[in-house]
């Protein structure tokens, strides 16, 4: 029995080292591509937009700024960091690189919470070489930053023996991710559904966990909600209407204009749907 535990401990330690090595290789290789070959704004148009709008918000011109496809969290963070470097292209790429490296590193430990170290390392390899991860890690874009916080939140919520602080930390990190990209809400919903499905196994404990997650999540994103309401008079200042005008299979120029007006006014997804059901 002790021999098996020792072998498992040695195996875990070995794969932990491999996971760290893979992270270092990923960071060095993506840094090389980012700073040697990716030397101009090419597919980073959103990054430029977020940076400029973040600076406008910091300068007190928030009423004149509306981000149609993301909350202001990422834009304000990038603009804040750039006040020290005064080089937006470098700042945003560096944040993407660091976020990508941390995401690759934490991917191993998320999987290790669920499967054996060998399988976890294999999963980390697939994650590190996924085109989305390597491509966006070199971009002056907002995507890797919220992904990093989503990954960190998954590490805490996938632990076998969940403690109170694990649930609190999950809620905080997924809230931070949400303030940069609302897509993080998918992870929150999935976790809540898991607790709902498991209610019959431990009703009181799971119900308390659901309440705690929602409470901490709302508290975490409260600065964003307060800003939106005090500045634009809405709780969330963007919705899916923005994407309809680009992704609909059938459309007309007139319909696109109407949907654009709905998105700009922040009138909500349902109003966009019912323009032409």
N, C-alpha and C positions, 0 to 999 in steps of 0.2 A: 504493500500500500504506500509506504513512504517512498519507495523507489519510483512508483508511478507518478506521485506528486512531484518528485524531484525532476523527473524527465519532462513533465508538463511545464514546470517552472523554467527549466532550461530552454525548452522550445519557445515558450512565450517571450523570454528574454531575447532569444535569437531573432525572432520575428519583429520584436520591438525595435531592435537595432536596424533591421532591414527597412522597416517603415520610416525610421528617421533618415536613413541613407537615401531612400527614394525621394523623400521630401526635399532634401538638399539638392539632389540631382535635378529635380523638377524646378526648383527655384533658380538654380544657376543657369539652366538651359533656357528657361523662359525670360530671365533677366537679360541674357545675351541677345536673344531675338528682339526683345522689347527696346533695348537701348542701342543696338547696332544696326538692325534691319528695319525696325518700325520707327522711323524718324519724322513722321508727319501725320497730321490728322487725316485719316483715310476713311475708316468706317466708324469713327468715333463721334459722329455728329451729335448724338445724344449727350456725350460727355461735354462737348463745348456748351451745349444748351444748359445742362445742369450747372456747370461751373459759373456761367454768366448770370443765370437766374439766382444762384446761391449768393453771389456777390451783391446782387440787387436787393435781396432780402436782408442781408447783413447791413446794408447801407440805409435800411428803413423804407425801401420802396416796395414792400411786400404786396400792397394793394394793386400794383401794376404788374405783378408776376403771377402766372398761372401755369403750373406744370400739368400737362394733360395726361401723362401716362405714369406718373410716380408721385409719391408724397415728397415733401420738401426736405426730409431728413438727410438723404444722401447729398443733395445739392448744397445744403448749408454746411455739412461736415467737410466736403471737398473744398468749398470756398474758405472755410475757417482755417484748414490746414495750409491752404495756399497763401494765406496772409504772411506766413513765415518764409515760404520758398519763393513766392512771386514768379512761379513758372508752372502754370496750370497743367500743361502737357506732362511734365515730369511728375508733378504731384499726383495726378490721377493714375498714371501708369504705376508709380511706386506703390500706391494703395492697392491697386489691382494685383500686383505681384505678391505683396505680403499677404493679402487676403487669399489668393490662390494657393500659396504655400501652406498657410494654416489650414485651409480647407482640405488639401491633400493629406496633411498630417493627421487631422482629426478624423478623416474618413476611416482610417485603420482602426481607431479606437471605438468608433461607432459600431463598426462591424464586429469588433472583438467582444462587444457587449452581447452579441447575438450568436456568433459562430466561433469556431476554433481559430487560433492565431494564424494558421496556414491559410485557411479560407479567407480570413480577414485581410491578410496581406495581398492575396490574389485580387480581392475586391478593390483594394486600394490601388493596385496597378491599373485595373480597368478604369477606375475613376480618374487617375492622374493622366492617362492617355486618352481620355474622352475628348473629342474635338472641342466641345463647348468649353471645358475647363482650360485647356491649353490656349485656345484662341482668345478667350476673354481675359485670361491672366495677363496678357501683354497689351491689352487695350486701355486707353484713357477713357474708361467707361465706368458706369455705376454698378454693374451686375455682380462682380465678384465680392464686393463689400457686403451686401446683404446676404449673399450665399454663405459667406464665412460665419455670420451670426446664426444663420439657419442650421449650419452644420454643428456649431457648438451647442445649440439648443437640442439637437437630436442626440448628441452624446449623453446629455443628462437624462433625457426621457427614455432612452433605450436601456438603461441600467436594469439588471435583473432584480435588485433589491432597492426599489425607489424609496428615497428618504424625502422628508419635507423640503429640505433645501434643494434637492434635485428638481422638484416640481417648480419651486420658486425661480430657480436659475433658468430652467427651460422657458418659463413664462417671460422672464426679463429679456432673454436673448432673442426669442422669437418676436417680442415686441419691438426691440431695436431693429431687427431685420425688416419688420413690417413698415417702420417709419422711413425706410429707404425704398422698399419694393413691396407693394401690397400682396404680391404672389405668395408671400410667407404665410398668408392666412390659410392656404391649403394645408400646410403642416399642422397648424393650430386646429383646424377642423378635423383632420385625420386623428389627432391625438384625443380630442374630445369624443369623437365617435368610438374610439377604442375603449375609453372609460365608460361610455354609455352602454356599449355592448357587454361590458364586463360587470355591469351593475349587479346582476343576480349573484355573482360570486362573492362580492363584498360591497353591499349596497351603501352603507354609511361611509366607508372609507373612500370609495370611488366618487360618491356624490360630493364629499368634501374636497376631493382633488379637483373635480370639475369647477366647483365654486372658487377655489383658490387660484386655479389657472386663469380663469376669466377675470378675477379681481386684480391679480398682479399684472396681467396683460393690459388691462384698461388703464391702470395706474401708470404703467411704463409708457404707453402711447399718449397719455393725457397732455403732455406739452404740445404734441402735434394737433390733437383735437382742439385744444384751447386756441392755438394759433389760427387754425382754419376758421373757427367760429368767430374769433375776434377780428380777423382780417377780411374774410370773405362771407361770413354769415352762414357757413355750412360746416358740418362735422368732418366730412371727407370732401376734398375739393376736386376729385376726379373719379371717373367711372369707366365702364367698358364701352360707352358710346364712342369714345375716341377711336377704338379699334374697328368699329363697324364699318366706317367709311372706307377702310383699306382692305378688310378681309371678307366682305360679303361677296358671295359668288355672283349674285345678280344685283345690279345697281344702275342708277341713272345720275347724270351730273346734278340734276335738281335735288334728288334724294340725298346725295353726298353733301350738298350745301346745307340742307336742313339738319342732317346729323351733325355736321361740323358746328352749326350754331348751337345745337343742344349741348354738345361737348364743351364748347367755349363758355356757355352760360352755366354749366354745372347743373343742368336740369335733371340729370339722372338717366340710368340705363333704360328704365321702362319707357320713358317718354321717347327715346330713340327707337325702341322696338315698335311702338305703336304709331310711328310716322307712317309706316307701311307694313302692317302685320304680315 
